Amino acid sequence: MNSNLIHKINGIGEKVNSILFVLLLCFASSVIIASEPIQILKINGNIDFDGLPFEEAWEQIKPFPVVVYIPNFGAEPSEKTEIRMCYNDQFVYLSGRLYDNNPSRIRNTSKQRDDFGGNSDALGIILDSFNDKENGLVFSTTPSGQRTDYSVFNDANAFGGNMPFNMSWNTFWDVKTITNEEGWFVEFRIPISSLRFQNIDGVATMGMIVWRWIPHKNENVTFPGIDPKYGDFAFLKPSKAQEIIFKDIKPKKPIYITPYALAGWEQFNELNNAETSYEEESKPILKFGGDFKYGITSNLTLDVTVNTDFAQVEVDDQQVNLTRYSLFFPEKRQFFQERSSIFSYNLGGPQDIFYSRKIGLHEGEEVQIYGGVRLVGRVGAWDLGFMDMQTAALYGTSELDSNQDSLLLSSENFGVLRMRRQVINENSYVGAIFTSRIGTDGSYNYVYGLDGIFRLFGDDYLDIKWAQSFETDATNKAFSMDPTKIRLSWQRRNDKGFGYTLGISHSGADFNPGIGFEFLDNYKGTWNRLQWGWLPGMESKLQSHKVYLGFRGNKWNESGIIESAAIEPGWTLQTKKLLQGDFKITYGYENVEEEFELSDEVSIPAGQYKYLSTNISLTSPMTRPFFINNIIDVGQFYDGSRFSIMLIPTWKVSSSLNFSIDYQYNNIRFTDRNQQFIAHIGRFKVLYMLSTAFTASAFIQYNSAINTISSNIRLRYNPREGNDLYIVFNEGRNTDLEREIPELPTISNRNILIKYTYTFGL
């Protein structure tokens, strides 16, 4: 890559900065024409909750006028669909009469709780319970009667590649279904105590979207009608919801107490004092703890956890690191996932000021969590999230002394406070965040941040973030750019016609989010994308497609030297049968200032590199019982070449049995240096679902880069929300015993655990 091109890419950030400043001066709020709110009927007594919505109470309710969302927006549904809604003093009810001219083609491929797949017929509802046009709660089911519930945030906008869903949000609700020769039929029963909302003089206003998914026709019907130009998840956008009114609705203030008991046995191998061999050790495991949940008001919930444990959580997916940056592992622990979106202060991709895996984990080791408190909801016009957690000290052997336990990490307190509110118009927000990490050894890290998302006009949004950190042994200059993070982006959220994303960022030398995650520090960066999208219409086999041109670059603050830069043209498409593909070419530049390793034998020397590579992603229709996701990367790699492939075939055999395989192969060659790095990762998952209450799963993965096989087998019995019995078996094995001296043991660790939780409602 020539120097002129590098400097042009580098200069984009400064130009975008000027453009954003000028456009901000032209800021004007949008005029939004909304339909009249619909009043939901309040009934006396209860619905006969049996899955057959044909009783008199349902007959007096007019069904919602659904229209086709895809494949042909605005068309009449091909199947008769009647969705109704009502409520009483205890429950919100939703019913569906989902007729099908060919009932034998109704698909039902899962009984698993929170299955987000598109293989089964489905009925769902999203409730924007605070009517904030950005967040929502989703309830959906399939003909098996399985329950899926999750939260939507960021108006279902997958900006930066982040999925705008939190699948770990669960609450108390029930569903009944019946399938017969006419179709399938369903009734939802959602306790009012499971919803948080603002009640003004006995009236609650919410946003609502209902939909029906018919996979054998690749057809989604919704109410209200929502244009698919807003992206793949447009039918889940709270900003496009129909306003509904509940009159004389009485908020509940539930109290839930959920104790747990955990018993088990653990076996592990440790190096002896002479460091000549490994010795097997074992110990019993016995723990008690629990959670307490209290609805302080109809829109504010307090959670308290004591002696928190996550023994039932599935192990992390293994990864191979081909970069000079830290790997990101998603949070899987439910306590931290629940309501997690309210704490988000996103810095691009997975980067965030609050990264909950910094709590209770240290360099892959579990750190005991004594307990903590979380408060989430709304106070006045403000969305509020507060969390405070206390961890124990961590002791173990260090590299300096492997014969004696020493203090590896002091006991720490972690705190986060997040606030946001609407301003100017219903799609614009301002907010603030404060995080703290304080150790008993006197160490501290504080971060504050201010941010705003503004809908300027049409589908154009401006995102502004400013944050600073202060910590032990740092200069801590409040009015300096050194401890400061700035991020500005301008985006048109529309997949039809001309679209763009323009962004710049600055990360100072002393900026350090103590309980956050950043790939890179002490740099200035820019990321930009121009695109043109088409929705071809009824006659085309394509549902949508778009061409795009991306360009990004980073440079170090002090030297002004380019760290990396790239230009990326591409094309992405989706057919009406839901085949999805993306084809991208990257012409890039990397400036490696310090050598880094891919393995003990292979490294990337310091130097400047230019490269050309291709990425192809193709996913067969996930509406079918068998589908496969393929990703291929091929081309130049620093001073060598790369061929990487990932294959993920999934087979939904039936509603009781599912299989999936994830295979990744990386072959990196450096011919001039006579070096080669080959890494395989293989994962095999099998899920057996005896019923919606009982599931058994096995997860086995192999990583050739570290020569290990790990296994995780879980049995779960979940007869109702809050009542769980888990039996979990974990094992780690070494596959190359002679790679170290002394020889490694075959079994590195093994445990079996039984965990039982029971929720008492008061």
C-alpha positions in Angstrom: 0.0 0.0 0.0 1.6 3.3 -1.0 2.1 6.2 1.4 -0.4 8.5 -0.3 -3.2 6.0 0.2 -2.2 5.5 3.8 -2.3 9.2 4.5 -5.6 9.6 2.7 -7.1 6.9 4.9 -5.6 8.5 8.0 -7.0 11.9 7.0 -10.5 10.6 6.8 -10.9 10.8 10.6 -10.1 14.6 10.7 -12.4 15.3 7.7 -15.3 13.2 9.3 -14.7 15.2 12.6 -15.3 18.5 10.7 -18.4 17.1 8.9 -20.0 15.8 12.1 -19.5 19.2 13.8 -21.2 21.0 10.9 -24.0 18.6 10.8 -24.5 18.8 14.5 -25.1 22.5 14.1 -27.8 21.7 11.7 -29.5 19.3 14.1 -33.3 19.3 14.0 -35.8 16.9 15.6 -38.0 14.8 13.5 -41.7 15.1 13.1 -43.2 11.6 13.7 -46.8 10.8 12.7 -48.0 8.0 14.8 -51.2 6.0 14.6 -53.8 6.4 17.3 -53.2 4.1 20.4 -55.4 1.0 20.7 -57.2 0.3 23.9 -56.8 -3.3 25.0 -60.0 -4.9 26.4 -60.1 -5.6 30.1 -62.2 -8.7 30.9 -63.9 -10.0 34.0 -62.7 -13.3 35.3 -60.1 -15.6 33.8 -59.6 -17.1 30.4 -60.0 -20.9 30.2 -56.2 -21.5 29.7 -56.1 -24.5 27.5 -54.6 -23.4 24.2 -57.9 -23.3 22.4 -58.9 -19.6 22.1 -62.6 -20.1 21.1 -64.5 -19.1 24.2 -66.8 -16.1 24.4 -64.2 -13.7 25.9 -62.1 -14.1 22.8 -65.0 -13.8 20.4 -65.8 -10.3 21.5 -62.2 -9.1 20.7 -61.4 -7.9 17.2 -58.2 -9.6 15.8 -55.2 -7.4 14.8 -55.1 -6.7 11.0 -51.8 -8.4 10.2 -49.9 -7.9 6.9 -47.0 -9.7 5.3 -43.5 -8.5 6.4 -41.5 -10.8 4.2 -41.3 -12.1 1.5 -43.6 -9.4 -0.1 -44.1 -6.5 2.2 -47.7 -5.3 2.5 -49.4 -8.3 0.9 -52.3 -10.3 2.3 -51.1 -13.2 4.5 -51.3 -16.5 2.6 -52.8 -18.2 5.7 -55.7 -17.1 7.9 -54.2 -15.5 11.0 -56.2 -14.2 14.0 -54.2 -12.7 16.9 -56.1 -11.2 19.8 -55.1 -9.6 23.2 -56.9 -8.8 26.5 -56.1 -8.6 30.2 -57.6 -8.8 33.7 -56.3 -7.9 37.1 -53.7 -10.7 37.1 -52.7 -11.5 33.6 -52.1 -10.2 30.1 -53.4 -12.7 27.6 -52.5 -13.2 23.9 -54.1 -15.8 21.6 -53.5 -17.0 18.1 -55.7 -18.9 15.7 -53.0 -19.9 13.2 -54.7 -21.7 10.4 -52.8 -23.7 7.8 -54.1 -25.1 4.5 -51.6 -27.9 4.8 -51.2 -28.7 8.5 -48.7 -31.5 7.7 -46.1 -28.9 6.8 -46.3 -27.1 10.2 -42.8 -27.3 11.5 -41.9 -28.1 15.1 -38.2 -28.7 15.7 -37.5 -27.7 19.3 -38.8 -28.0 22.9 -35.8 -26.1 24.3 -36.4 -23.0 26.4 -35.1 -19.9 24.7 -34.6 -21.5 21.3 -34.1 -18.5 19.0 -34.0 -20.5 15.7 -36.3 -20.0 12.7 -36.9 -23.7 12.0 -40.3 -23.9 13.7 -43.6 -22.2 13.2 -43.9 -19.4 15.8 -46.1 -16.8 17.3 -44.6 -13.9 19.2 -45.2 -10.5 20.8 -42.9 -7.7 21.8 -43.9 -5.3 24.5 -42.2 -2.0 24.9 -43.4 -1.8 28.4 -42.0 1.7 29.1 -43.0 2.9 25.6 -39.5 4.3 25.2 -39.2 3.4 21.5 -35.9 1.6 22.1 -36.3 -1.4 24.4 -38.7 -4.3 24.5 -39.6 -7.6 26.0 -40.2 -10.6 23.6 -42.4 -13.6 24.3 -42.8 -16.3 21.7 -43.6 -19.9 21.3 -43.8 -22.8 18.8 -46.3 -25.6 18.3 -44.5 -27.6 21.0 -45.4 -25.0 23.6 -41.7 -24.1 24.3 -41.2 -20.7 25.9 -38.7 -18.2 24.5 -38.3 -14.8 26.2 -35.6 -12.2 25.7 -35.1 -8.5 25.7 -34.5 -6.2 22.8 -32.3 -3.1 23.1 -30.8 -0.4 20.9 -34.1 -0.5 18.8 -33.0 -3.9 17.4 -30.2 -2.1 15.5 -27.3 -4.5 15.0 -24.8 -1.6 14.7 -21.1 -2.7 14.8 -22.0 -6.4 14.5 -23.5 -6.5 18.0 -26.7 -8.5 18.2 -29.3 -6.3 19.9 -30.8 -9.0 22.1 -30.3 -10.4 25.5 -31.4 -14.1 25.4 -30.8 -14.6 29.2 -33.7 -12.4 30.2 -36.3 -14.7 31.7 -39.5 -14.1 33.6 -42.6 -15.9 34.8 -45.2 -16.7 32.2 -47.1 -19.7 30.6 -48.2 -20.8 27.3 -50.5 -23.6 26.0 -50.7 -24.9 22.4 -52.9 -27.3 20.4 -52.2 -28.6 16.8 -55.0 -30.2 14.8 -56.2 -30.6 11.2 -56.9 -26.9 10.8 -53.6 -25.5 12.0 -52.2 -24.7 15.4 -53.6 -22.6 18.2 -52.1 -20.9 21.2 -52.7 -18.9 24.4 -50.2 -16.8 26.3 -50.7 -15.9 29.9 -48.2 -13.3 31.2 -48.6 -12.2 34.8 -48.8 -8.4 35.3 -46.2 -8.9 38.0 -43.7 -10.0 35.4 -43.9 -6.7 33.6 -42.4 -3.3 34.6 -44.2 -0.3 33.3 -45.2 3.3 34.2 -48.7 3.6 35.6 -50.1 7.1 35.4 -53.5 7.5 37.0 -54.2 3.9 36.4 -53.3 4.0 32.7 -50.2 2.3 31.2 -49.2 3.0 27.6 -46.9 0.5 25.9 -45.7 -0.3 22.4 -46.6 -3.7 20.9 -45.7 -5.8 17.8 -47.2 -9.2 17.1 -46.0 -11.6 14.5 -46.5 -15.1 13.0 -43.7 -17.0 11.4 -44.5 -19.7 8.7 -41.1 -21.3 7.8 -42.4 -23.7 5.1 -43.5 -20.5 3.2 -40.7 -18.2 4.4 -43.4 -15.9 5.4 -43.6 -13.5 8.4 -46.8 -11.6 9.1 -46.9 -8.7 11.6 -49.0 -6.1 13.2 -48.4 -3.2 12.7 -47.0 -3.4 9.2 -43.2 -2.7 9.3 -41.1 -2.0 6.2 -38.2 -4.5 6.0 -36.0 -1.7 4.7 -35.0 -1.1 8.4 -32.9 -4.3 8.4 -33.2 -8.0 9.3 -34.7 -7.3 12.7 -37.1 -4.5 11.6 -40.1 -6.5 12.9 -38.6 -6.3 16.4 -38.0 -2.5 16.4 -39.8 -0.9 19.4 -39.7 2.4 17.5 -42.1 0.9 15.0 -44.5 -0.6 17.5 -48.2 0.2 17.8 -49.1 2.0 21.0 -51.6 0.2 23.2 -53.4 1.4 26.3 -54.2 -0.6 29.5 -56.8 1.2 31.6 -57.3 0.4 35.3 -54.3 -1.9 35.4 -52.9 -2.5 38.8 -49.1 -2.9 39.1 -47.8 -5.7 41.2 -44.8 -5.7 43.6 -43.7 -9.3 43.7 -41.1 -10.8 46.1 -39.1 -13.8 45.0 -36.6 -15.7 47.1 -34.5 -18.3 45.3 -32.1 -20.3 47.4 -29.7 -22.8 45.8 -27.8 -25.9 47.0 -24.7 -27.2 45.2 -22.9 -30.5 45.8 -20.2 -32.3 43.9 -16.8 -33.6 43.5 -13.7 -32.3 41.8 -10.5 -34.0 40.6 -7.4 -32.2 39.3 -3.7 -32.7 38.8 -1.0 -30.4 40.1 2.7 -30.3 39.7 4.6 -31.6 42.8 7.0 -29.4 44.8 10.0 -30.9 43.0 8.4 -30.2 39.6 9.1 -33.8 38.5 5.6 -35.1 38.0 1.9 -34.3 38.4 0.0 -35.6 41.4 -3.8 -36.3 41.4 -5.9 -34.5 44.0 -9.6 -34.5 44.7 -12.0 -32.7 47.0 -15.7 -32.5 47.6 -17.7 -29.4 46.7 -20.6 -28.0 48.9 -22.1 -24.6 48.5 -25.2 -22.7 49.5 -26.5 -19.3 48.4 -29.3 -17.6 46.8 -31.0 -14.6 45.2 -33.7 -12.2 46.4 -35.9 -10.2 44.0 -38.3 -7.4 45.0 -40.4 -5.2 42.9 -39.9 -1.9 44.7 -42.4 -0.2 42.4 -44.2 -1.2 39.2 -41.1 0.0 37.2 -38.1 -0.6 39.6 -36.7 -4.0 40.6 -34.1 -4.9 43.3 -32.0 -8.0 43.1 -29.7 -9.3 45.8 -27.4 -12.2 45.4 -25.4 -14.1 48.1 -22.5 -16.5 47.5 -23.1 -16.3 43.8 -22.3 -19.5 41.8 -22.4 -20.3 38.1 -21.8 -24.1 38.1 -24.5 -24.7 35.5 -23.1 -22.4 32.9 -21.9 -23.9 29.6 -18.1 -23.6 29.1 -16.6 -21.0 26.7 -16.1 -21.7 23.1 -12.4 -22.2 22.3 -10.8 -19.6 20.0 -7.6 -19.3 18.0 -6.0 -15.9 18.2 -4.5 -14.8 14.9 -4.2 -11.1 15.9 -2.1 -9.0 18.3 -5.2 -8.0 20.3 -6.9 -9.7 23.2 -9.6 -12.2 22.6 -13.2 -11.4 23.6 -15.4 -14.0 25.3 -19.1 -13.3 25.7 -20.7 -13.3 29.1 -22.7 -16.6 29.8 -23.5 -16.1 33.5 -27.2 -15.4 33.8 -27.0 -13.0 36.7 -24.8 -10.6 34.7 -26.7 -11.2 31.4 -30.1 -10.4 32.9 -31.0 -6.7 32.2 -27.4 -6.3 31.0 -28.4 -3.9 28.1 -29.2 -1.2 30.6 -25.5 -1.1 31.6 -24.2 -1.0 28.1 -21.9 1.9 27.1 -20.7 0.5 23.8 -17.3 1.7 22.3 -17.7 -0.3 19.0 -18.0 -4.0 18.4 -17.7 -5.9 21.8 -15.8 -3.0 23.4 -17.6 -1.5 26.3 -16.9 0.5 29.5 -18.7 -2.3 31.5 -17.6 -5.8 30.7 -19.0 -8.1 33.4 -16.4 -10.9 32.9 -14.0 -8.7 34.8 -16.1 -9.6 37.9 -15.4 -13.1 39.4 -12.9 -14.1 36.8 -9.1 -13.6 36.7 -6.9 -14.9 33.9 -9.3 -17.8 33.3 -9.6 -18.6 37.0 -12.8 -18.3 38.9 -12.9 -15.8 41.8 -15.4 -16.3 44.5 -18.2 -13.7 44.5 -19.4 -13.0 48.1 -22.5 -11.3 46.7 -24.0 -8.1 45.4 -27.0 -6.0 44.6 -28.6 -4.8 41.4 -31.3 -2.2 40.9 -32.8 -1.7 37.5 -35.9 0.1 36.1 -37.1 3.6 35.7 -37.2 6.6 38.1 -39.2 9.4 36.7 -38.0 10.0 33.1 -34.7 8.2 33.7 -33.8 4.6 33.0 -31.6 3.4 35.8 -29.2 0.6 36.3 -27.1 0.1 39.5 -24.9 -2.8 40.4 -22.4 -3.4 43.2 -20.5 -6.7 43.7 -17.9 -7.9 46.2 -15.3 -10.6 45.4 -12.9 -12.6 47.6 -9.2 -12.5 47.4 -7.6 -15.0 45.1 -4.6 -17.1 46.2 -2.4 -19.5 44.2 1.1 -20.3 43.0 2.9 -17.6 41.0 5.6 -17.9 38.4 8.1 -16.6 41.0 7.2 -19.3 43.6 5.3 -22.4 42.5 5.8 -24.1 45.9 3.7 -21.8 48.0 0.4 -20.0 47.7 0.6 -16.3 47.4 -1.9 -13.5 46.9 -2.7 -13.2 43.2 -5.6 -10.7 43.5 -6.9 -8.7 46.4 -10.5 -8.7 47.4 -12.3 -6.1 45.2 -15.5 -4.1 45.1 -17.0 -3.5 41.6 -19.7 -0.8 41.0 -21.5 0.5 38.0 -24.2 3.2 37.7 -25.9 3.8 34.4 -28.7 6.4 33.6 -30.4 7.3 30.3 -33.4 9.4 29.3 -35.3 10.5 26.2 -34.7 14.1 25.0 -35.9 16.2 22.0 -37.8 13.4 20.3 -38.9 9.8 21.1 -35.8 8.3 19.4 -33.1 10.5 21.1 -31.4 9.8 24.4 -28.7 11.2 26.7 -27.1 9.3 29.5 -24.2 8.9 31.9 -22.2 6.0 33.4 -19.9 5.6 36.4 -17.8 2.5 37.2 -15.5 1.8 40.1 -13.1 -1.0 40.9 -11.6 -0.8 44.4 -9.2 -3.3 45.9 -8.5 -3.8 49.6 -4.8 -3.3 48.7 -5.6 0.4 48.1 -5.8 0.1 44.3 -8.6 1.9 42.5 -10.0 2.6 39.1 -12.9 5.1 38.4 -14.5 5.8 35.0 -17.2 8.2 34.1 -18.8 8.7 30.7 -21.4 10.9 29.1 -23.2 9.9 25.9 -26.1 10.7 23.6 -27.9 9.2 20.6 -29.8 11.7 18.6 -32.3 11.0 15.7 -31.5 14.0 13.6 -33.9 13.6 10.6 -35.3 10.6 8.8 -33.3 7.5 9.6 -30.1 9.5 10.5 -28.6 9.1 14.0 -25.7 10.8 15.7 -24.0 8.8 18.5 -21.6 10.8 20.8 -19.6 9.4 23.7 -17.1 11.0 26.1 -15.4 9.1 28.9 -12.4 9.5 31.3 -10.7 7.2 33.7 -8.7 7.8 36.9 -6.7 5.1 38.7 -3.8 4.2 41.0 -0.4 5.5 39.9 -1.8 7.4 36.8 -1.4 11.2 36.2 -5.2 11.6 36.4 -5.5 14.9 34.7 -9.2 15.7 34.3 -8.7 18.3 31.6 -6.2 16.3 29.5 -6.8 14.0 26.5 -4.6 11.3 28.1 -7.2 9.6 30.3 -10.0 10.3 27.7 -12.0 8.3 25.3 -14.1 10.0 22.6 -16.3 8.3 20.0 -18.5 10.0 17.4 -20.5 8.2 14.7 -23.1 9.2 12.2 -25.3 6.5 10.7 -28.3 6.1 8.4 -30.3 3.1 9.7 -31.8 2.0 6.4 -31.0 -0.9 4.1 -32.8 0.7 1.1 -31.1 3.2 -1.1 -28.1 5.2 0.1 -26.8 4.5 3.5 -23.6 5.2 5.5 -21.7 5.0 8.7 -19.1 7.6 9.5 -17.1 7.4 12.7 -14.0 8.7 14.5 -12.6 7.8 17.9 -9.7 8.8 20.3 -8.3 6.8 23.1 -5.8 8.5 25.3 -2.6 7.0 26.7 -4.0 6.8 30.3 -7.5 5.7 29.4 -8.2 2.4 31.1 -11.7 1.1 31.7 -11.0 -1.0 34.8 -14.1 -3.2 34.4 -14.4 -2.6 30.7 -13.0 -4.2 27.5 -10.9 -2.5 24.8 -8.9 -4.0 21.9 -6.5 -1.1 21.6 -5.4 2.0 23.5 -3.6 5.2 22.9 -4.7 5.7 19.3 -7.0 7.7 17.0 -9.2 5.8 14.6 -11.8 6.1 11.9 -14.3 3.6 10.5 -16.6 4.4 7.6 -19.0 2.6 5.3 -21.0 3.7 2.3 -23.6 1.4 0.8 -26.5 1.2 -1.6 -29.3 -1.3 -0.9 -32.2 -2.7 -2.9 -35.5 -4.4 -2.0 -36.2 -5.8 -5.4 -39.9 -6.5 -4.9 -42.4 -9.3 -5.6 -41.0 -10.5 -8.9 -37.4 -11.0 -7.8 -35.9 -14.1 -6.1 -33.9 -11.7 -3.9 -35.4 -10.4 -0.7 -32.7 -7.7 -0.4 -29.1 -7.0 -1.4 -26.6 -4.2 -1.1 -23.1 -3.2 -2.2 -20.8 -1.4 0.2 -17.4 0.2 0.5 -15.8 0.3 4.0 -12.6 2.0 5.0 -11.0 2.1 8.4 -7.7 3.1 10.0 -5.9 3.6 13.3 -2.8 5.7 14.2 -0.8 6.0 17.4 -1.3 9.3 19.3 2.3 10.2 20.1 4.1 9.3 16.9 1.2 9.7 14.5 2.3 6.5 12.8 -0.3 4.4 11.1 -1.1 1.2 13.1 -3.5 -0.3 10.6 -5.6 0.7 7.6 -7.9 -1.1 5.2 -10.3 -0.6 2.3 -13.1 -3.2 2.0 -15.6 -3.4 -0.9 -18.3 -6.0 -0.7 -21.7 -7.3 -1.5 -24.3 -8.9 0.8 -27.6 -10.6 -0.1 -30.6 -12.5 1.1 -33.0 -14.5 -1.1 -36.7 -14.9 -0.5 -35.9 -18.5 0.6 -33.5 -16.9 3.2 -30.2 -18.0 1.7 -27.7 -15.4 3.0 -24.3 -14.4 1.7 -21.6 -11.8 2.1 -18.6 -11.4 -0.2 -15.8 -9.0 0.8 -12.3 -8.1 -0.4 -9.8 -6.4 2.0 -6.9 -4.4 0.8 -5.0 -3.5 4.0 -1.9 -2.3 5.8 -0.5 -3.4 9.2 2.4 -1.8 11.1 3.7 -4.3 13.7 5.9 -2.4 16.2 6.7 -5.4 18.4 6.9 -9.1 17.4 4.0 -11.2 18.5 3.5 -15.0 18.6 0.9 -17.2 17.0 2.5 -20.2 18.8 5.7 -21.2 20.5 7.2 -21.9 17.1 5.6 -19.3 14.9 5.7 -15.5 15.3 5.0 -12.3 13.3 8.2 -10.1 13.2 8.0 -6.4 13.7 7.6 -4.6 10.3 5.2 -3.0 7.8 2.9 -5.3 5.8 0.4 -4.8 3.1 -2.0 -7.5 2.1 -5.0 -8.5 -0.1 -7.5 -11.0 1.2 -11.1 -12.3 0.5 -13.8 -13.2 3.0 -16.9 -15.3 1.9 -19.8 -16.0 4.2 -22.7 -18.2 3.1 -25.6 -19.5 5.2 -28.2 -21.9 3.7 -31.8 -21.3 4.7 -32.2 -21.8 8.5 -35.9 -22.5 7.9 -35.0 -26.0 6.9 -34.3 -28.9 9.3 -30.7 -29.0 8.0 -28.7 -25.9 7.3 -25.0 -24.9 7.2 -23.0 -21.8 7.8 -19.7 -21.4 5.9 -17.1 -18.7 6.4 -13.9 -18.7 4.3 -10.9 -16.4 4.6 -8.1 -16.7 2.0 -5.3 -14.4 0.9 -2.2 -12.7 2.1 -1.4 -12.7 5.8 1.4 -10.4 7.0 4.5 -11.8 5.1 2.7 -15.1 4.4 -0.6 -16.5 3.3 -3.7 -17.7 5.0 -6.5 -20.2 4.4 -9.2 -20.4 7.0 -12.5 -22.1 6.9 -15.3 -22.4 9.4 -18.2 -24.9 8.8 -21.2 -25.1 11.1 -23.8 -27.7 10.0 -26.9 -28.0 12.1 -29.5 -30.7 11.9 -32.9 -30.3 13.7 -33.9 -33.9 13.5 -37.1 -33.4 15.4 -38.6 -31.4 18.2 -36.8 -33.8 20.6 -33.3 -34.2 19.0 -30.9 -31.5 17.5 -27.2 -31.9 16.4 -24.6 -29.3 15.5 -20.9 -29.4 14.5 -18.5 -26.4 14.4 -15.3 -27.0 12.7 -12.6 -24.3 12.2 -9.4 -24.8 10.2 -6.5 -22.3 10.0 -3.5 -22.8 7.8 -0.9 -20.0 8.0 2.2 -20.3 5.8 5.4 -18.1 5.8 7.3 -19.6 2.9 10.3 -17.2 3.1 10.7 -18.0 6.8 10.0 -21.7 6.4 7.3 -21.5 9.1 3.8 -22.9 9.2 0.9 -22.6 11.8 -2.0 -25.0 11.5 -4.8 -25.0 14.1 -8.0 -27.0 14.3 -11.0 -26.4 16.5 -13.8 -28.9 16.5 -17.1 -28.7 18.5 -19.9 -31.2 18.7 -23.2 -30.4 20.3 -26.2 -32.7 20.8 -29.4 -31.7 22.5 -32.1 -34.1 23.6 -35.5 -32.6 24.7 -37.8 -35.1 26.4 -40.2 -32.3 27.0 -40.3 -28.5 27.4 -39.2 -29.2 31.1 -36.4 -31.7 30.6 -33.4 -31.3 28.4 -30.0 -33.1 28.1 -27.1 -31.6 26.2 -23.5 -32.6 25.5 -20.8 -30.3 24.3 -17.3 -31.6 23.3 -14.6 -29.4 21.8 -11.0 -29.9 20.6 -8.4 -27.3 20.2 -5.1 -28.4 18.5 -3.4 -25.0 19.3 -3.4 -25.9 23.0 -3.8 -29.7 22.6 -6.9 -30.1 24.7 -10.3 -31.7 24.6 -13.0 -30.4 26.9 -16.4 -31.9 27.6 -19.5 -30.5 29.2 -22.6 -32.6 29.8 -25.7 -31.0 31.3 -29.1 -32.4 32.4 -31.7 -29.8 33.2 -35.2 -30.2 34.7 -37.1 -26.9 34.6 -40.8 -27.6 35.4 -41.5 -23.9 35.9 -39.6 -20.6 35.9 -37.3 -20.3 38.9 -37.3 -24.1 39.7 -34.3 -25.8 38.3 -32.3 -29.0 38.8 -29.0 -29.3 37.0 -26.6 -32.2 36.9 -23.3 -31.1 35.2 -20.2 -33.1 34.3 -17.0 -31.3 33.1 -13.8 -32.8 32.0 -10.5 -31.5 30.5 -8.0 -33.7 28.7 -4.5 -33.2 27.3 -3.9 -34.7 23.9 -0.1 -34.2 23.6 1.3 -35.3 26.9 5.0 -34.9 25.9 4.8 -31.3 24.8 6.0 -30.2 28.3 8.5 -31.6 30.8 7.4 -33.3 33.0 4.9 -35.2 31.0 1.4 -33.8 31.3 -1.4 -35.9 32.8 -4.1 -37.3 30.6 -6.9 -35.7 32.7 -6.2 -32.1 33.6 -9.5 -31.6 35.6 -12.8 -33.3 36.1 -15.9 -32.6 38.2 -19.5 -33.6 38.6 -22.0 -31.1 40.2 -25.6 -31.2 41.2 -27.3 -27.8 41.7 -30.9 -27.2 42.7 -32.7 -23.9 42.9 -36.3 -23.2 44.0 -38.1 -19.9 43.9 -40.6 -18.9 46.6 -43.1 -16.2 45.6 -44.4 -14.0 48.4 
